[in-house]
Amino acid sequence: MPAPKVWVTGLTVGAIAAVVVLAVQADKGQKPHAVAARPSASASPGVHPTPTKVKAKVPDGSGTGRRVVYSLGQKTAWLVDASGAARRTFAVWPGTVSPDPGPYTVGTRAEGPLTGSDGVKIEHIVYFSAKSGVNIAFSNAVDGSSPPPAASGTPTGGIRMRTADGAALWTFASAGTKVTVVK
């Protein structure tokens, strides 16, 4: 019978070989990529999202002059001054009904608080479009929460943002302000 040292040495060599094989296989796999955190549309009511810094230039083809730019794909809004410089950029949570890309104009506004179609108290409501019978507007939840998941089958046109961003957009986007929606 071999000595215990031989067994221990054999098991140790085998374990090291297995770890090396697994490490080589792992090195050939996909690597994780850091992605900027965005607020989740599935967060529960009352959950206050961690503020995110969105650093992106104003999208090309979004028009000229003073305007609000909303990117469907980036889930981001920009408040752009007359010179074309972004004065504020922030993440948004879109509703279930999105406006088509193109130019719009702020129509009516409601300071609130009102109850949104998802049952959440909202304020700083800036309407700029309607689609399929659903009004589309920027707003923020009074309590600062991100929107809960949409009720089954309930179309929602609210584009939500954090409270501070909602107040800034409310101040910036008076009736007649241009809004450009891009992909």
C-alpha positions in Angstrom: 0.0 0.0 0.0 1.4 3.4 -0.9 2.3 5.9 1.8 -0.2 8.6 2.8 2.1 11.2 1.4 1.8 9.7 -2.0 -2.0 9.8 -1.9 -2.0 13.4 -0.6 0.5 14.4 -3.3 -1.5 12.6 -6.0 -4.8 14.2 -4.9 -3.2 17.7 -4.8 -1.7 17.3 -8.3 -5.1 16.2 -9.6 -6.9 19.1 -8.0 -4.4 21.6 -9.3 -4.7 20.1 -12.8 -8.5 20.4 -12.6 -8.3 24.0 -11.5 -5.9 24.8 -14.4 -8.2 23.2 -16.9 -11.2 25.1 -15.6 -9.3 28.4 -15.5 -8.2 28.0 -19.2 -11.8 27.2 -20.2 -13.1 30.3 -18.3 -10.5 32.5 -19.9 -11.9 31.5 -23.3 -15.5 32.5 -22.4 -17.3 35.9 -22.6 -15.9 38.7 -20.4 -18.3 40.9 -18.4 -18.6 44.5 -19.5 -19.2 47.4 -17.2 -22.5 49.1 -18.1 -23.8 52.3 -16.6 -26.7 51.6 -14.3 -30.1 52.8 -15.5 -33.3 53.0 -13.4 -35.3 49.8 -13.8 -38.9 50.1 -15.1 -39.7 47.1 -12.9 -38.8 48.7 -9.6 -41.6 48.7 -7.1 -43.6 51.7 -6.0 -41.9 53.7 -3.3 -38.4 52.6 -4.4 -36.1 55.5 -4.9 -33.6 54.9 -7.6 -30.0 55.6 -7.3 -29.2 58.8 -9.3 -27.4 58.1 -12.5 -25.1 60.3 -14.4 -25.9 60.2 -18.0 -23.1 61.6 -20.1 -24.0 61.6 -23.7 -23.9 64.2 -26.3 -27.1 65.5 -27.9 -28.1 63.1 -30.6 -27.3 64.1 -34.2 -30.4 64.9 -36.2 -32.3 66.1 -33.2 -32.9 69.5 -34.6 -31.6 72.9 -33.7 -32.4 75.6 -31.2 -34.0 75.4 -27.7 -35.7 72.0 -27.3 -36.2 68.9 -25.3 -34.7 65.8 -27.0 -35.9 62.3 -26.0 -34.1 59.2 -27.1 -36.2 56.1 -27.2 -33.3 53.7 -27.4 -31.1 55.4 -24.8 -34.0 56.2 -22.5 -32.5 59.6 -22.0 -33.7 63.2 -22.2 -31.7 66.4 -22.9 -32.7 70.0 -22.2 -31.0 71.8 -25.0 -30.5 75.6 -25.0 -30.7 78.0 -28.0 -27.0 77.5 -28.8 -27.5 73.7 -29.1 -25.7 72.9 -25.8 -27.2 70.4 -23.4 -28.0 72.1 -20.1 -29.2 69.0 -18.4 -29.2 65.3 -19.4 -31.0 62.5 -17.5 -32.3 59.0 -17.6 -36.0 58.4 -18.0 -38.4 55.4 -17.6 -40.7 55.2 -20.6 -44.3 54.0 -20.5 -45.8 51.2 -22.5 -46.8 53.5 -25.4 -43.9 55.4 -27.0 -44.2 58.4 -29.4 -43.0 57.9 -32.9 -39.6 59.6 -33.7 -40.1 63.1 -35.0 -40.7 66.7 -34.0 -43.4 67.7 -31.5 -44.4 70.8 -29.5 -45.4 71.0 -25.8 -49.1 71.4 -25.7 -50.6 71.6 -22.2 -49.0 71.1 -18.9 -50.4 70.2 -15.4 -48.4 70.9 -12.3 -50.3 68.2 -10.3 -50.4 66.2 -8.3 -52.6 64.0 -10.4 -53.0 60.2 -10.5 -51.3 58.6 -13.5 -52.8 55.8 -15.5 -50.7 53.4 -13.4 -52.2 54.7 -10.1 -49.1 56.6 -9.0 -49.4 60.3 -7.9 -47.5 62.4 -10.4 -46.5 66.0 -10.9 -44.8 68.3 -13.5 -46.7 66.8 -16.3 -45.7 68.1 -19.8 -47.9 66.7 -22.6 -46.5 66.7 -26.1 -48.1 63.8 -28.1 -50.9 61.2 -28.2 -50.8 57.8 -29.8 -53.5 55.1 -30.0 -55.7 57.2 -27.7 -53.0 57.5 -25.0 -51.6 60.9 -24.0 -47.8 61.0 -23.9 -46.1 63.2 -21.4 -43.1 63.7 -19.2 -43.7 63.6 -15.5 -42.2 62.5 -12.2 -43.8 60.6 -9.3 -44.5 62.8 -6.3 -42.7 60.4 -4.0 -39.7 60.1 -6.4 -40.3 56.4 -7.1 -39.7 54.7 -10.4 -42.8 53.4 -12.1 -44.1 50.1 -11.1 -44.6 47.4 -13.8 -47.6 48.4 -16.0 -50.8 46.8 -15.0 -51.7 44.0 -17.3 -52.9 45.4 -20.6 -53.0 49.0 -19.3 -51.3 51.3 -21.9 -49.3 54.0 -20.2 -47.8 57.1 -22.0 -45.9 58.6 -19.1 -42.2 59.2 -19.5 -41.0 59.3 -15.9 -37.9 60.8 -14.4 -36.5 61.6 -10.9 -38.1 64.4 -9.1 -35.3 67.0 -9.6 -35.2 66.2 -13.3 -39.1 66.6 -13.5 -38.8 70.0 -11.8 -36.1 71.1 -14.3 -38.0 69.9 -17.3 -41.2 71.6 -16.0 -39.3 74.9 -15.7 -37.7 74.5 -19.1 -40.5 73.2 -21.3 -43.3 75.7 -21.3 -46.2 75.5 -23.8 -44.8 75.8 -27.3 -41.4 74.3 -26.5 -40.0 72.0 -29.2 -39.7 68.3 -28.4 -37.7 66.0 -30.7 -38.0 62.2 -30.3 -35.2 60.2 -31.8 -34.6 56.4 -32.0 
